Amino acid sequence: MVTGHVFIATSLDGFIARENGDIDWLLKHDQAGEDHGYDDFIGDIDVIVMGRGTYEAVRSMGQWFYTRPVLVLSAQLAQQEVPSELKGKVRFLDKSPGKAMAMLASEGARRAYVDGGRIIQSFLELDMISDMVITRVPILLGSGRPLFGADPRDVALAHKGTRSFPSGLVQSHYEVVK
Ligand SMILES: NC(=O)c1ccc[n+]([C@@H]2O[C@H](COP(=O)([O-])OP(=O)(O)OC[C@H]3O[C@@H](n4cnc5c(N)ncnc54)[C@H](OP(=O)(O)O)[C@@H]3O)[C@@H](O)[C@H]2O)c1
């Protein structure tokens, strides 16, 4: 079985990007040279599963910084070839979260980093997220792309810890109660 894990930053009002996808507000705060635990987190991850929105945002930055294989879930991209410079690093797949995780399990993966707002919402609704590290940036955006959606169920969380950084970032770790 593959477990899903979230490591993401939001504005204090819960947005992961502006409406147009911009994360300038996040990059500004990420320049303080603080260790927010990403390297430790990614060290225990076998594969990254992201949505098309996140893939396209990363591609627009012009640099591929992932050190793990990436699976992009997308009906649109699955019709296209993976760009030659990303062959062997990225795959496009038009499958449900359940089928994607089953495929990854059959390949021997254990822990997947799930990234992208809409993708995380889908995985949460399907009970496929084990835990979430959410770093809140001290800014109110007022509008944008939300981390969480309108899941009709309550999702109970166990708070595992919170730490704050001199930059003002506040990071909390939650396990999803099954
Ligand atoms: N703050 C942070 O830490 C952080 C982290 C990650 C991303 N971001 C930002 O967030 C934005 C991207 O997030 P997003 O919420 O807009 O998009 P997303 O979740 O990355 O991608 C959504 C797209 O994935 C595809 N998809 C395939 N299967 C899906 C499923 N089961 N559920 C939902 N979508 C599925 C759909 O595209 P198709 O129509 O092609 O199928 C859908 O439009 C970017 O601006 C990025 O920079 C911020």
The ligand as a Tripos MOL2 file, in Angstrom:
@<TRIPOS>MOLECULE
LIG
   48    52     1     0     0
SMALL
NO_CHARGES

@<TRIPOS>ATOM
      1 N1          1.7330   26.8890   -1.6280 N.am      1 LIG1
      2 C1          2.2980   25.7570   -1.9630 C.2       1 LIG1
      3 O1          3.0680   25.1470   -1.1830 O.2       1 LIG1
      4 C2          1.9590   25.1430   -3.2960 C.ar      1 LIG1
      5 C3          2.2220   23.7850   -3.5290 C.ar      1 LIG1
      6 C4          1.8390   23.2430   -4.7430 C.ar      1 LIG1
      7 C5          1.2420   24.0340   -5.7070 C.ar      1 LIG1
      8 N2          1.0350   25.3460   -5.4460 N.ar      1 LIG1
      9 C6          0.3740   26.2020   -6.4340 C.3       1 LIG1
     10 O2         -0.9520   25.7330   -6.5910 O.3       1 LIG1
     11 C7         -1.3730   25.8560   -7.9480 C.3       1 LIG1
     12 C8         -1.7970   24.4890   -8.4490 C.3       1 LIG1
     13 O3         -2.8000   23.9330   -7.6230 O.3       1 LIG1
     14 P1         -4.2710   23.7050   -8.1910 P.3       1 LIG1
     15 O4         -5.1550   23.3620   -7.0640 O.co2     1 LIG1
     16 O5         -4.6180   24.8710   -9.0340 O.co2     1 LIG1
     17 O6         -4.0760   22.4770   -9.2040 O.3       1 LIG1
     18 P2         -3.5140   20.9770   -9.0250 P.3       1 LIG1
     19 O7         -4.2110   20.2660   -7.9320 O.co2     1 LIG1
     20 O8         -2.0310   20.9810   -9.0190 O.co2     1 LIG1
     21 O9         -3.9600   20.3730  -10.4450 O.3       1 LIG1
     22 C9         -5.3160   20.2530  -10.7850 C.3       1 LIG1
     23 C10        -5.4250   19.5550  -12.1340 C.3       1 LIG1
     24 O10        -4.9850   18.1930  -12.0160 O.3       1 LIG1
     25 C11        -5.7330   17.3740  -12.8910 C.3       1 LIG1
     26 N3         -6.3220   16.2640  -12.1560 N.ar      1 LIG1
     27 C12        -6.1990   14.9550  -12.5110 C.ar      1 LIG1
     28 N4         -6.8150   14.1510  -11.6450 N.ar      1 LIG1
     29 C13        -7.3600   14.9580  -10.7170 C.ar      1 LIG1
     30 C14        -8.1320   14.6860   -9.5590 C.ar      1 LIG1
     31 N5         -8.4350   13.4370   -9.1650 N.pl3     1 LIG1
     32 N6         -8.5430   15.7260   -8.8090 N.ar      1 LIG1
     33 C15        -8.2330   16.9990   -9.1500 C.ar      1 LIG1
     34 N7         -7.4980   17.3060  -10.2520 N.ar      1 LIG1
     35 C16        -7.0710   16.2950  -11.0350 C.ar      1 LIG1
     36 C17        -6.7720   18.2680  -13.5570 C.3       1 LIG1
     37 O11        -6.2050   18.6280  -14.8020 O.3       1 LIG1
     38 P3         -6.6820   17.9350  -16.1910 P.3       1 LIG1
     39 O12        -7.8690   18.7210  -16.6050 O.co2     1 LIG1
     40 O13        -5.5210   18.0260  -17.0930 O.co2     1 LIG1
     41 O14        -7.0460   16.4960  -15.8390 O.co2     1 LIG1
     42 C18        -6.8390   19.4740  -12.6550 C.3       1 LIG1
     43 O15        -7.1780   20.6450  -13.3430 O.3       1 LIG1
     44 C19        -0.1930   26.4220   -8.6960 C.3       1 LIG1
     45 O16        -0.3650   27.8150   -8.8320 O.3       1 LIG1
     46 C20         0.9990   26.1310   -7.8000 C.3       1 LIG1
     47 O17         2.0210   27.0970   -7.9250 O.3       1 LIG1
     48 C21         1.3600   25.9170   -4.2610 C.ar      1 LIG1
@<TRIPOS>BOND
     1     1     2 1
     2     2     3 2
     3     2     4 1
     4     4     5 ar
     5     4    48 ar
     6     5     6 ar
     7     6     7 ar
     8     7     8 ar
     9     8     9 1
    10     8    48 ar
    11     9    10 1
    12     9    46 1
    13    10    11 1
    14    11    12 1
    15    11    44 1
    16    12    13 1
    17    13    14 1
    18    14    15 2
    19    14    16 1
    20    14    17 1
    21    17    18 1
    22    18    19 2
    23    18    20 1
    24    18    21 1
    25    21    22 1
    26    22    23 1
    27    23    24 1
    28    23    42 1
    29    24    25 1
    30    25    26 1
    31    25    36 1
    32    26    27 ar
    33    26    35 ar
    34    27    28 ar
    35    28    29 ar
    36    29    30 ar
    37    29    35 ar
    38    30    31 1
    39    30    32 ar
    40    32    33 ar
    41    33    34 ar
    42    34    35 ar
    43    36    37 1
    44    36    42 1
    45    37    38 1
    46    38    39 2
    47    38    40 1
    48    38    41 1
    49    42    43 1
    50    44    45 1
    51    44    46 1
    52    46    47 1
@<TRIPOS>SUBSTRUCTURE
     1 LIG1         1 GROUP 0 **** ****
